[in-house]
Amino acid sequence: MAGLHPVQLRLAYEMNRQLLADSGMSLPDYDVLTALSVADGGRMQITVLAAQIGWSAAGYPTTRGG
């Protein structure tokens, strides 16, 4: 997660921790489900999904803006 400010990293960590505690779902899982929920028919190509959520098609985070 190159280029992210420590506050952004902490926020992502805390959001993931709380989401896991509340629902058993990780933040990346939530990102995928959110993207699919607005997709036509709830489906999209993996490369489109990956680009939309900022991950590579192989499942690794890409750098966002920096």
N, C-alpha and C positions, 0 to 999 in steps of 0.2 A: 504494500500500500504506500508506495513511494509518493512523496509530495503532500501527504496529509499532515495537518497540524496535530500536535499531541491532543488537543481538546477534541478534535474530530475523531481520533482513534479511541479516546476514552468514551465518548458518546456512543460510538458504534459498539464498543465492548459492553457498556451498561445496557443498551437497548437489547443486544443479543442475550445477555444474562437474564434480564427481566422477561423477555419473550419466552426463553427456555423454561424459566420457573413457572410462568403463568400457563403455558400451553404445550410445552415439550417440543416446540418448533423453533428452529434457529432463524436468525435474521436473513441469511441467504435463502432459506426455504420460503420465508415470507415474501422476499423480493420476487422469487420465481412465481409463487401463487398469485401475487398482486398483478404481475405482468400478464399472466395467462388469464386472469379474471376479466381483463378488458380486451383481450384478443378475440377476434372473430371466431366464434365456435369454441373458445377456450383453448385454441391450438395455435402454434406458430413454429416455424423452423427453428432448430436449435441455434443456428447462427444469428438469427434475428433476435431471439430471446437473449442470447449472450450479450449482444451489442446493446440491447435495451437496458439490461441490468448492470452493465459495466464489467462483465466477465468474458473471458475467452471461451470459445466453444469447447475447449478441453476442461473447463471448470476452474480456471485460475483468474483471480482478480486482475483487471487491467488498470493502468493508472488513469486517473480522471483529472484532466486539466493541470497536470503539472509534473 
